[in-house]
């Protein structure tokens, strides 16, 4: 009886500390060095106001509503929560332990219809670990199994509640470069043909769903997969296309002549800088890793860290993400990726990003690429109250969050790793084995 | 034509100037082998330092690699060596090239103790994938140098972006005994011998844990478990000790490449670099090494070193670590960002390593993350101490600390001038000298190496 009461009380206390969403709540974060995330540089002594989980104002000389809970960020930095433009977080606990890895289903009969939002695990440790480092939202991408189409990705938040999906079925993902060639049977032309054929079959389905027989001898696309491609060919959701090579990028741009409604987003695009003007003219955004600078394959021969800077200079909207691996567990590398883009500004012959542009590439840019720039990714009015207070320049390696808010709710900064750290701060056991230290 | 002749002449002059820096190449004929004795080094280094000019960097913050820090310092390089290091009043000759290092840092070149460049090069196509002889769990007979492709574009990125001046190429970790590792100067050459660090001892790569048991267990053969790993290890050491005893007694026996390497380990001539993640497995390996009388020089990856920092210190074993890798496999599940700082704090030997063609370009950034993680838990590690993780400690664990790894007079002039504080995200190498020769200069596209593979391809010679 007593014990039950105590735990209920503890639960209530925890709730009070982290979340009081039911009644109107106003938070004002004041005094910090503030960056909006829209590409502008940080300003001194900025204020962010969050009302009922949404940003209502941010900038200098912002009026603080009466009754607001004030959080003093003097001497610290304040930014929007970091958005990972490409990840598999929430789908994985341990990458090489298959039973904990839901990124790919190469034995499934389904492809485009696979919907990652049905399996996001809000309790996956990489979510808590990423949150501790200031990442508040992530684009979650399925990995292609036995088709060029990987399925429908989602945008999620990294909060500590059980409802992490911000936007299910936010986009479709397709492989059209080397990987696409392999999935389509062994060549790029086969991948191109596969892509066209599957989209045409989806169009057949659109015209007459009842008549579409996904199991006929001539159909490659199952009914459910055809149905899932509907919003893609109607241009209602973005189609993320993974290609790296310059000519392959031009090939993707050309596809829009046949399928004008497609909302194409390039993923990878290591040689994007070679065709940056064409990408910009086609108004196609790019998600890439930034630090890719080796010819890891024959489709990335011209890879350079200046890729992002050169594309941005040409007018391309570029978001950073983990397109080159470590995508399930290392979302916290986003700040390092962005900071390195700034470092390039000092290298003769290289093209980097300004600090404001670099922050944008990991906040508002990925949100805009997803068509969600009005909902998340910056501290403009109306956006979700995702705010991070940092003990220094957020792009610097030595900095870390001191507070993280998601939808206006302050988040815990503990995780499994901080627990292990505390347990082994001194390695030798005390009066009892380490297993008793909690 | 003229140019080639001129270059040849400079190279010859450099040779004369630097005779002290390199050992005369040893050949098989220089040994007097017994009946079952291997030649001392059948693949001798042919590396020679490239020409340099006497150079002074003044006004920079110097981190000397052995825990020293000098503000507004002076570093003088000549004859391929460090000839002076000190404060602003350090005397320097009048007629030398002087670089203004104001606002910049000078450090020893970064040394990566765990790389697969050349063995797993870019592009990562199967035809060039030569890092794991995964045909048996005991392949102490293979030598990583025989897989090194000197045209790997990765060497140039490690130089220009990472300030890496020396690196150890290890075989992969599929096998319990992976083979011999080799230490290279990060200087392109036509052959691996031309890159080989003169006089560096060899290493033996060993592996515990998931990889060997997975690779061979999946083939239905031993080892398929961790106990199988240790059993095969111990059986192999029993044979090696017998071979070594016979060899020491100069008894006739057929040469066995595997046994030669292991016998050299038992005689302390070859260092042991042991891939191992989990604390409990490292403890098993330490006991095994005592059973057979060899020494583990460093545990590599070592994501759980923080759990046994005291044991590692007591046994004088280094940990070569990442800053924050975790969660990619079960044995990396308990990786924490404080690992490096906790090892340092316990007084054990900490090394930052890459095991990665991308990570090797940013080892200074990895060290910065480790400093930051330590600071957040109250462990304050000065930057001059942290630099030991990047040059002196790896040099020690590779057996080359008497020649490089710190800015001490008489050592090889393996030096990086950084365009700011190297623990800042905004900093990159500005110039890199190896044996006093300027091998990279951010301001001079001609001092940016382009491997054969990249020559004539799109983007060749670009800033990467």
Interface residues (C-beta under 8 A of the other chain):
Chain A: X92 X93 X94 X95 X96 X97 X125 X126 X129 X246 X271 X274 X291 X293 X294 X295 X296 X297 X298 X301 X302 X303 X304 X305 X306 X324 X326 X328 X329 X330 X332 X336 X339 X340 X342 X343 X344 X346 X347 X348 X349 X350 X395 X396 X397 X398 X399 X400 X417 X420 X421 X424 X425 X427 X428 X434
Chain B: X122 X123 X124 X125 X153 X154 X157 X161 X210 X306 X307 X308 X309 X310 X311 X324 X325 X326 X327 X328 X329 X330 X333 X334 X335 X336 X337 X338 X342 X346 X357 X358 X361 X362 X365 X368 X369 X371 X372 X375 X376 X377 X419 X420 X423 X424 X425 X426 X427 X428 X442 X443 X445 X453 X454 X457 X458 X459 X462 X463 X464
